[in-house]
């Protein structure tokens, strides 16, 4: 009886398992693509190509098929063909260069002239702010700073970072008493103006816009006090100084811009 059971198990191993494998044959384009990936990972490149071609024939995502083709060409040491496959998807409008640069297989193409040029060209489209000098105008304010008033008394600390691939600056302020506020600053490409939108924990809201002048970055707009429900004309001027510091000068008007009074003056020194 034991021997008969062993024979039955052997029969199951020989005949039934292949039937299960056949049942797992992909039935749609996504399945064929996944099979191609699995075969490539198993280093069966010839079968991977066959599965990928079937996925392509069934009109699976041209972008993903193109990237997988580039992977297979790369593993086959056919760098020129790999680059050509990537160029084809870039020409179709694909701009996610990070997906290419971060791919562990395609990383082997780094140093190939065609690949390096493709990445550079794609980066300009993927991260336009980082390649547009107009977005650099406020960079003199970027840094981690101690902020003193004109008499040298510490008023707080401020950190300004360049974020979103250069599309915006983020300000994070803490005053001497622990109060906080933050702003986002960006170039409005439609109007050509720089914009600052500020909010503090105390309900101070600033919305100002403008641009570079001979005296520095000058932005004008409004200051709103949430608690008091008041709104005033407001303007700020950031001036880079010869010694590396930055002067920040805010003014407020309570008569529609006829006259202005100082609101805050701070001198930024890098930590």
Buried (B, 14 or more C-beta within 10 A) or exposed (E): EEEEEEEEEEEEEEEEEEEEEEEEEBEEBBBBBBBBBEBBEEEBBEBBBBBBBBBBEBEBBEBBBBBBBBBBBBBEEBBEBBBBBBBBBBEEEBBBBEBBBEBEBBEBBEEBEBBEEBBEBBBEBBBBBBBBEEBBEBEBBBBEBBBBEEEEEEBBBBBBEBEEBBBBBBBBBBBEEEEEBBBBBBBEEEEEBBBBBBBBEEEBBBBBBBBEEEEBBBBBBBBBEEEEEEEBBBBBBBBBEEEEBBBBBBBBBEEEEEEBEEBEBBBBBEE
